[in-house]
């Protein structure tokens, strides 16, 4: 007989986590101190979570959340948040066209900071072997665990072959009803189900719901091919052509149900926060989102 999942209110989750309310007073002084001191001296030291795993799930941050910050400041923020898994957007490293040496240096910088490069922003993969090969060489040189990508449909056989050649895990990102190629996980799965198992899905839960698909069902149904998850919340309704992002736990999405589903399938990838709300300070909203999820996971673990 299954035990009913505990009911966790937003207030309880934030209170349990505490971080969402406390992190912001720390960040301002850190950035001010960085102007006078070496970044290493300015950062507090925290005990790292093994593999970034907290109460059953590995948490990470997609750098698109803080896309207006330079890479060094993004690194400072995630260290204060005590998150050790990161996925880098193209503004922090252009995986599609940068020189291999530059991507290798970015990977080394993250490693030196105690961070794991577990994913990327969406990397476009055209049906062009030279361009695809460069992207694969770049992510491999940087030590990226999972390439989050959008291959052209015609490029899928090529991409599958390169995934085997480089032994590189890929995760195709769905992008909602405005995406004519991969609007939902179901469409993406149908396109890749016969390919090498290294080719899987990055389920973006917000775009999934806008695309008219239930994210919890998708997580469970495609469990064997869920290689990455972009976590966010939204007040947009299903079918909306434009997202309305909000802090995780404050919107329409069943975040608790999604986390429960990921725990149930024993998901071993990374749950990356992709905070897209543009109003206000994005660090505040990201910190609140991380705190909420930590609180939910802590309540489930009781």
Secondary structure as GFF3:
##gff-version 3
##sequence-region A 1 302
A	DSSP	alpha_helix	10	17	.	.	.	ID=ss1
A	DSSP	alpha_helix	19	22	.	.	.	ID=ss2
A	DSSP	alpha_helix	24	34	.	.	.	ID=ss3
A	DSSP	alpha_helix	39	42	.	.	.	ID=ss4
A	DSSP	three_ten_helix	50	52	.	.	.	ID=ss5
A	DSSP	beta_strand	53	54	.	.	.	ID=ss6
A	DSSP	beta_strand	57	62	.	.	.	ID=ss7
A	DSSP	three_ten_helix	63	66	.	.	.	ID=ss8
A	DSSP	alpha_helix	71	80	.	.	.	ID=ss9
A	DSSP	beta_strand	85	88	.	.	.	ID=ss10
A	DSSP	alpha_helix	100	112	.	.	.	ID=ss11
A	DSSP	beta_strand	116	120	.	.	.	ID=ss12
A	DSSP	beta_strand	123	125	.	.	.	ID=ss13
A	DSSP	alpha_helix	129	142	.	.	.	ID=ss14
A	DSSP	beta_strand	146	151	.	.	.	ID=ss15
A	DSSP	three_ten_helix	153	155	.	.	.	ID=ss16
A	DSSP	alpha_helix	156	166	.	.	.	ID=ss17
A	DSSP	beta_strand	169	173	.	.	.	ID=ss18
A	DSSP	alpha_helix	185	192	.	.	.	ID=ss19
A	DSSP	beta_strand	199	204	.	.	.	ID=ss20
A	DSSP	alpha_helix	205	210	.	.	.	ID=ss21
A	DSSP	alpha_helix	215	221	.	.	.	ID=ss22
A	DSSP	three_ten_helix	223	225	.	.	.	ID=ss23
A	DSSP	beta_strand	226	231	.	.	.	ID=ss24
A	DSSP	beta_strand	233	234	.	.	.	ID=ss25
A	DSSP	beta_strand	245	246	.	.	.	ID=ss26
A	DSSP	alpha_helix	255	264	.	.	.	ID=ss27
A	DSSP	beta_strand	270	273	.	.	.	ID=ss28
A	DSSP	alpha_helix	282	301	.	.	.	ID=ss29
###
